[in-house]
Amino acid sequence: MQAWLVILTIVLVGLMVGVEFSVAAFVEPIFGRLPENAAVAARSDGARVLGRVMPFWYIGSVILAVVWASQAWGHPQALTVAMAVTLLLVSVVMSIMLLVPIASRAARWSAESAPGDWQAQVSRWNGFHYVRVGIITAAFVLLVLAGVA
């Protein structure tokens, strides 16, 4: 197996976990303390910016992990990498089905056009996001374990 693939996959997934953890632990709480108009604007901008980048990051992580799993087939770490791939795929499906619809709506919000239940939508997105952070963190840990095996 090629070391560059292992390193690149671990770094890419690790950075993704860091970004998503930061959103959950720091960015969203900061947005929550902003005045209502600023909070709506900040979430809208964040949804647009991250909405352009994260799909490539998630799919790129899955592709690299799948390539790693295929190259590791027959080796002891193959099952660990395959489990990480499964978790990354769950995170992608979860994102598409649960988080992206809310984020897509939020990307179009403005202070004047935010729906009356925007805070409930944000709360729902945050709940799903916390679960997703746990899933991708578990995938990252599995990849690190497979990388040192």
C-alpha positions in Angstrom: 0.0 0.0 0.0 1.2 3.5 -0.8 2.1 5.6 2.2 1.0 8.8 0.4 -2.6 7.5 0.1 -2.8 6.6 3.8 -1.4 10.0 4.8 -3.5 12.0 2.4 -6.7 10.2 3.4 -6.0 10.6 7.1 -5.1 14.3 6.7 -8.1 15.0 4.5 -10.6 13.3 6.9 -8.9 14.8 9.9 -9.2 18.3 8.6 -12.8 17.7 7.7 -13.5 16.5 11.2 -11.7 19.6 12.6 -13.8 21.9 10.4 -17.1 20.2 11.3 -16.2 20.0 15.0 -15.3 23.7 15.0 -18.7 24.5 13.4 -20.4 22.5 16.1 -18.3 23.7 19.1 -17.5 27.3 18.3 -19.2 28.7 15.2 -22.8 27.8 15.9 -22.6 28.9 19.5 -21.1 32.2 18.4 -23.9 32.6 15.8 -26.4 31.9 18.5 -25.3 34.8 20.6 -25.6 37.3 17.7 -28.5 39.6 17.4 -31.3 37.9 15.3 -30.6 39.8 12.0 -26.9 39.1 12.2 -27.4 35.5 13.2 -29.6 34.9 10.1 -27.0 36.7 7.9 -24.1 34.8 9.3 -25.8 31.4 9.0 -26.9 32.2 5.5 -23.3 33.1 4.5 -21.9 30.1 6.2 -24.3 27.8 4.5 -23.4 29.3 1.1 -19.6 29.1 1.7 -19.4 25.7 3.2 -22.1 24.4 0.9 -19.7 25.0 -2.0 -16.7 23.3 -0.4 -18.0 20.5 1.8 -19.5 18.2 -0.9 -16.1 17.9 -2.6 -14.4 17.3 0.8 -16.9 14.6 1.8 -16.9 12.8 -1.6 -13.1 13.2 -1.9 -12.7 11.6 1.6 -14.9 8.7 0.6 -13.1 8.1 -2.7 -9.7 8.1 -1.0 -10.9 5.8 1.7 -12.4 3.4 -0.9 -9.1 3.4 -2.8 -7.2 2.7 0.4 -9.7 -0.1 1.4 -9.3 -1.7 -2.1 -5.5 -1.6 -1.8 -5.6 -3.0 1.7 -7.8 -5.9 0.7 -6.3 -9.1 2.2 -4.3 -7.2 4.8 -5.2 -6.9 8.5 -6.2 -3.2 8.3 -8.7 -3.8 5.4 -11.7 -4.3 7.7 -10.9 -1.2 9.8 -10.6 0.9 6.6 -13.8 -0.6 5.3 -15.6 0.3 8.5 -14.4 3.8 8.2 -15.6 3.9 4.6 -19.0 2.7 5.8 -19.2 5.5 8.4 -18.1 8.1 5.8 -20.8 6.9 3.4 -23.4 7.1 6.3 -22.3 10.7 6.9 -22.7 11.6 3.2 -26.2 10.0 3.0 -27.1 11.7 6.3 -25.9 15.0 5.0 -27.8 14.7 1.7 -31.0 13.6 3.3 -31.1 15.6 6.6 -28.6 18.5 6.7 -28.4 19.8 3.1 -32.1 20.5 2.7 -32.0 22.7 5.8 -28.7 24.4 4.9 -29.9 25.0 1.3 -32.9 26.9 2.7 -30.7 28.8 5.2 -28.4 29.8 2.3 -31.3 31.9 0.9 -32.3 33.5 4.2 -32.0 37.2 4.8 -33.2 39.2 7.8 -36.4 40.0 5.8 -37.0 36.6 4.3 -36.1 34.2 7.2 -39.1 32.0 8.0 -40.8 32.3 11.4 -39.4 28.9 12.4 -35.8 29.6 11.4 -34.5 29.0 14.9 -36.2 25.6 15.1 -34.6 24.7 11.7 -31.2 25.7 13.0 -31.7 23.7 16.1 -32.7 20.6 14.0 -29.7 21.1 11.8 -27.4 21.4 14.8 -28.8 18.1 16.3 -28.1 16.3 13.0 -24.7 17.9 12.8 -23.6 16.8 16.2 -24.4 13.2 15.2 -22.6 13.6 11.9 -19.5 15.0 13.8 -19.5 11.8 15.9 -19.8 9.6 12.8 -16.9 11.3 11.0 -14.8 11.4 14.1 -15.3 7.6 14.5 -14.3 7.2 10.8 -11.2 9.3 11.4 -10.2 7.2 14.5 -10.6 4.0 12.5 -8.4 5.4 9.7 -5.7 6.4 12.1 -5.8 3.0 13.7 -5.5 1.4 10.3 -2.7 3.7 9.3 -0.6 2.7 12.2 -1.3 -1.0 11.9 
